[in-house]
């Protein structure tokens, strides 16, 4: 049974989560309203033009909206990263250039564990590093902007995962979901 202090901590965590979700959903509603207003404006001003003209004129506006949505929404926020069953995997911090996860020490994750090494490191992070290196070599990406990562160990156990230069919302989501899946899979097998 939980004592009062633990109940208060859990309630505070739930409140924090709910407030974050409200913020996320409010941002999404605002973006959808912006898109509706752009579509309304385009329909009003271009309703008597040819289809080819409309397609040419709309293209830059669509690109602007997509670029705006690419920016990560919760920069600097510290939040709990949880598995499917609600177990705490770690504390996550996202900044414009870095994703930092402090792993829950109760998980006892080592670098040789299968989903961690074979999936997260080799198939996700190393693959992103390789693609970025090729883009730098081809002149498509500015040197110093390529993705890099560090794994911080305490003895054999993983303590932190730090990913730098993720650059966009899509990669941010991919990295976080890959970390969540790998750690949750290991956590589930330990129970």
N, C-alpha and C positions, 0 to 999 in steps of 0.2 A: 504494500500500500504506500502511496506517495505522501510525504509530509507536506505541510503548507508551503514551505519554501520551494520545493520542487514543483508543486502545482502552479505557483505563481510564475516560475521560470517558464514552464510549458505554456501557460496562458500568454505570457509576454511574447514567446516565440510565435504562437498562433496569430496573435495580433499583428506582429511584424509581417508575417507572411500575408495576411489578409490585406494589410495596407499596401504592400508591394504589388499584389495582384490587382487591387483597385487602381493603382497608378498605371500598371501595364495596360489594363483594359481601357482606362481613360485615354491613354496615348493612342491606342488602337482606334477607339471611337473618333478621336480628333482627326487621325489620318484618314479614316473612311469618310468623314464629313468633308475634308479637303478634296478628296478624290471626287466625291459627288458634286461639289461646287465646280470643279474643273470640267467635269463632263457636262454639267448644266450650261456652263459658259460656252463650251465648244458647240453644244447643240444649238444654242441661241444665235451665236455669231456666224456659224458656218452652215446653217441649215439649207441655204440656197446655193452652195458651191458644189463642185463635182467631187466624187469620192476620192480621186487622185489628189486633189488640192487639200482635202481634209487630212488625208494620210500624211502628206508632206508637212503640213503645219502642226499636226499634233505630236509628231515624233519627239521634238525637244522637250515638250512639257512632260511627257511620260518618263523620259530619262531623268528629269529633275526630281520627280516624285520618288522614283526608285532610289536615287542617290540619297535622298533625305531619309528614307526608311532603312538604309544600310547602316546608319549610325547606331551603335549599341545603346540601349535604353537605360541601363542601370550602372553607369560608370561610377566607380568608387564605392558602390554599395557592398557591404559584407552580408552574406546570407548563408544559411545552412544549405548544404547539398545533401539531399536525401535519396535513398533508394526507393524501389517500388513499394516496399512494406513500411516505409516511413523511418527506417533506420538511418541514423546520422552517418554520412560518409565523410564529411569534412566541412570546413568553412571556406567559402568561395569569395574572392575579391576580384572585381573586373575594373581595370582602368583603360584609358584609350589605347594603350600599347601592350597591356599585360593581363593575363589570366593567372591568378595564383590560387591554388587549392592547398590548404593545410589539411592533411589527411587525419581522420579520426584515429588516434593511436590504438584504440581498442581493436581496429581491423587487423593489425599486424601484417601489413602487406610488404612482401619482399619483391625485389626486381625479377626474380626467376619465376614468379607465379604466372601461369599460362595466359590468362586474359590480359594481364598487365603487360607482359613482355611481348607476346606474339600479336596481340591486337592493338592495344593503345600505343605502344612504342613503335613497333615495326609497321603496322598497316595504316595507322593514322598519322602520328607525329613525324616519323621518318619519311613517310610518303609526301607530306606537306613540305618538309624541308627540301626534299629532292626536287619537287615541282618548282619551288621558289628559287632554288639554286639555278635550275635550267632557265628560268625567266630572267634572272640576273645576268647569266652568261649570254642570253640572247638579246639583252638590252631592253627587255620588256618591263623590268622591275629595277628600281633604283637600288644600288648596293647599300646594305645596312637596313633595308626595309623587309628583308626576307625573314620568314618565320624561324625562330630558334626556341629551344626549350632546355630546361635544367630539371633534373630530378634530385632532390635533396634527401640524403639518407642519414639516419641515426643508427649506426651499426649496420645491420642488414635491412632494417625496415625503412620503407619510404615515408618521409615526413611531409614533403612538399612537392608539388608539381607546378612548375612555372613555365608558362608559354608566352613568348614575346612576339610582337608584330603579327598578330592574327589578322589585322587590317579591316575586316568587315563583319557584319552581323551574321552572315551565313557561316563563316569559319568559326566565329565565336560559338554559335549554337552547336556546330559539329564537334568542336573540341570538348565543350561542356558535356554534351550528351554521350560522347565516347568515354570520357572520364567516368561519368555516372554509371554507364553500362559495365565497364570493366571492374570498377570498385564494387558495384552492387552484385555482380556475378561472383566475385571472390567472397564477399560478405555472406552471400547465400550459401556458398559451399562450406563455409566455416561453422554454420549453425548446426 
